[in-house]
Amino acid sequence: MIVVDTNVLAYFFEGKDFAGEIVSQNEIAISSVSYVEILSNKKLTSKHREIVEEFLQTLFINQTNHLICETAIKFSLTYNIKTADALIAATAKFLNVPFVTADEKLHKIKEIEIIKIYSPK
């Protein structure tokens, strides 16, 4: 199992091959924060939003809890990252699984295993 960042999901829905490989070759978990971020995209049509939501329901969606919040606070203060990013990374720490992200600001978190991908130009 791996936790994927919201950006990995966005690349997947954009049809990027590397993101498709990550999603198809792994058991995927996401933070409830990523769930909200993806479905809050105003560019999604209602039909596309329905398709995305159906797909997301096939993944393990981890709800935020007190331990994740405490870890997110630590990550946010230590690494000067946004609250949402800290919550998503803290989900990987809570589940004790690798975290896949293209966000270079998150690559510096030492408490979790980071699988670095780079956003296509």
C-alpha positions as a Markdown table, in Angstrom:
| # | Residue | x | y | z |
|---|---|---|---|---|
| 1 | Met | 0.0 | 0.0 | 0.0 |
| 2 | Ile | 1.1 | 3.6 | -0.7 |
| 3 | Val | -0.5 | 6.9 | 0.0 |
| 4 | Val | -0.6 | 9.2 | -3.1 |
| 5 | Asp | -0.7 | 12.9 | -2.9 |
| 6 | Thr | -3.5 | 14.9 | -4.6 |
| 7 | Asn | -1.2 | 15.8 | -7.4 |
| 8 | Val | -0.7 | 12.1 | -8.3 |
| 9 | Leu | -4.4 | 11.7 | -8.6 |
| 10 | Ala | -4.7 | 14.9 | -10.7 |
| 11 | Tyr | -2.0 | 13.5 | -13.1 |
| 12 | Phe | -3.9 | 10.2 | -13.2 |
| 13 | Phe | -7.2 | 11.9 | -14.2 |
| 14 | Glu | -5.3 | 13.9 | -16.8 |
| 15 | Gly | -4.2 | 10.6 | -18.4 |
| 16 | Lys | -0.5 | 10.9 | -17.5 |
| 17 | Asp | 1.1 | 7.5 | -18.1 |
| 18 | Phe | 3.4 | 7.6 | -15.1 |
| 19 | Ala | 0.5 | 8.3 | -12.8 |
| 20 | Gly | -1.5 | 5.5 | -14.4 |
| 21 | Glu | 1.4 | 3.0 | -13.7 |
| 22 | Ile | 1.5 | 4.1 | -10.1 |
| 23 | Val | -2.2 | 3.7 | -9.6 |
| 24 | Ser | -2.5 | 0.4 | -11.5 |
| 25 | Gln | 0.6 | -1.3 | -9.9 |
| 26 | Asn | -0.2 | -0.4 | -6.2 |
| 27 | Glu | -2.8 | -0.6 | -3.6 |
| 28 | Ile | -3.7 | 3.0 | -3.2 |
| 29 | Ala | -4.7 | 4.9 | 0.0 |
| 30 | Ile | -5.6 | 8.6 | 0.0 |
| 31 | Ser | -6.3 | 11.1 | 2.7 |
| 32 | Ser | -9.8 | 12.3 | 3.1 |
| 33 | Val | -8.1 | 15.7 | 2.4 |
| 34 | Ser | -7.1 | 14.5 | -1.1 |
| 35 | Tyr | -10.7 | 13.3 | -1.6 |
| 36 | Val | -12.0 | 16.7 | -0.9 |
| 37 | Glu | -9.3 | 18.5 | -2.9 |
| 38 | Ile | -10.0 | 16.4 | -6.1 |
| 39 | Leu | -13.8 | 16.7 | -5.9 |
| 40 | Ser | -13.7 | 20.4 | -5.2 |
| 41 | Asn | -12.1 | 21.1 | -8.5 |
| 42 | Lys | -14.4 | 23.6 | -10.1 |
| 43 | Lys | -13.3 | 22.6 | -13.6 |
| 44 | Leu | -15.0 | 19.2 | -13.2 |
| 45 | Thr | -18.3 | 18.8 | -15.0 |
| 46 | Ser | -21.0 | 17.1 | -13.0 |
| 47 | Lys | -20.6 | 14.0 | -15.1 |
| 48 | His | -16.8 | 13.9 | -14.7 |
| 49 | Arg | -17.2 | 14.6 | -11.0 |
| 50 | Glu | -19.4 | 11.5 | -10.7 |
| 51 | Ile | -16.9 | 9.3 | -12.6 |
| 52 | Val | -14.0 | 10.6 | -10.4 |
| 53 | Glu | -16.1 | 10.0 | -7.2 |
| 54 | Glu | -16.9 | 6.5 | -8.3 |
| 55 | Phe | -13.2 | 5.8 | -8.9 |
| 56 | Leu | -12.1 | 7.3 | -5.6 |
| 57 | Gln | -14.6 | 5.0 | -3.8 |
| 58 | Thr | -12.4 | 2.1 | -5.0 |
| 59 | Leu | -9.4 | 3.4 | -3.1 |
| 60 | Phe | -8.8 | 3.2 | 0.7 |
| 61 | Ile | -9.8 | 6.6 | 1.9 |
| 62 | Asn | -8.3 | 7.3 | 5.3 |
| 63 | Gln | -10.2 | 9.7 | 7.6 |
| 64 | Thr | -8.3 | 12.2 | 9.6 |
| 65 | Asn | -8.0 | 11.4 | 13.3 |
| 66 | His | -6.3 | 12.9 | 16.3 |
| 67 | Leu | -2.9 | 11.2 | 15.7 |
| 68 | Ile | -2.8 | 12.3 | 12.1 |
| 69 | Cys | -3.7 | 15.9 | 13.2 |
| 70 | Glu | -0.8 | 15.9 | 15.8 |
| 71 | Thr | 1.6 | 14.6 | 13.2 |
| 72 | Ala | 0.4 | 17.2 | 10.7 |
| 73 | Ile | 1.0 | 20.0 | 13.2 |
| 74 | Lys | 4.5 | 18.8 | 13.7 |
| 75 | Phe | 5.1 | 18.5 | 9.9 |
| 76 | Ser | 3.6 | 21.9 | 9.3 |
| 77 | Leu | 5.8 | 23.6 | 12.0 |
| 78 | Thr | 9.0 | 21.7 | 11.3 |
| 79 | Tyr | 8.9 | 21.9 | 7.5 |
| 80 | Asn | 6.8 | 25.1 | 6.9 |
| 81 | Ile | 4.2 | 23.3 | 4.7 |
| 82 | Lys | 0.6 | 24.0 | 4.2 |
| 83 | Thr | -2.0 | 22.4 | 6.5 |
| 84 | Ala | -3.6 | 20.3 | 3.8 |
| 85 | Asp | -0.2 | 19.0 | 2.6 |
| 86 | Ala | 0.8 | 18.2 | 6.2 |
| 87 | Leu | -2.4 | 16.3 | 6.8 |
| 88 | Ile | -1.9 | 14.2 | 3.6 |
| 89 | Ala | 1.7 | 13.4 | 4.5 |
| 90 | Ala | 0.8 | 12.6 | 8.1 |
| 91 | Thr | -1.7 | 10.1 | 6.7 |
| 92 | Ala | 1.2 | 8.1 | 5.2 |
| 93 | Lys | 3.0 | 8.3 | 8.6 |
| 94 | Phe | -0.1 | 7.1 | 10.4 |
| 95 | Leu | -0.5 | 4.1 | 8.0 |
| 96 | Asn | 3.3 | 3.5 | 8.0 |
| 97 | Val | 3.5 | 3.3 | 4.2 |
| 98 | Pro | 5.4 | 5.2 | 1.5 |
| 99 | Phe | 4.1 | 8.6 | 0.3 |
| 100 | Val | 4.1 | 9.4 | -3.4 |
| 101 | Thr | 4.2 | 13.1 | -4.4 |
| 102 | Ala | 5.4 | 15.5 | -7.0 |
| 103 | Asp | 5.4 | 18.4 | -4.5 |
| 104 | Glu | 9.1 | 19.2 | -4.0 |
| 105 | Lys | 8.3 | 21.0 | -0.7 |
| 106 | Leu | 7.2 | 17.7 | 0.7 |
| 107 | His | 10.3 | 15.8 | -0.4 |
| 108 | Lys | 12.1 | 17.1 | 2.7 |
| 109 | Ile | 9.9 | 15.3 | 5.3 |
| 110 | Lys | 12.3 | 12.9 | 7.0 |
| 111 | Glu | 9.8 | 11.0 | 9.1 |
| 112 | Ile | 8.2 | 9.1 | 6.2 |
| 113 | Glu | 9.4 | 7.3 | 3.1 |
| 114 | Ile | 8.9 | 9.5 | 0.1 |
| 115 | Ile | 8.7 | 8.3 | -3.4 |
| 116 | Lys | 9.5 | 11.3 | -5.5 |
| 117 | Ile | 8.0 | 11.9 | -8.8 |
| 118 | Tyr | 8.4 | 15.0 | -10.9 |
| 119 | Ser | 5.6 | 16.9 | -12.5 |
| 120 | Pro | 5.7 | 16.8 | -16.3 |
| 121 | Lys | 6.6 | 20.2 | -17.9 |
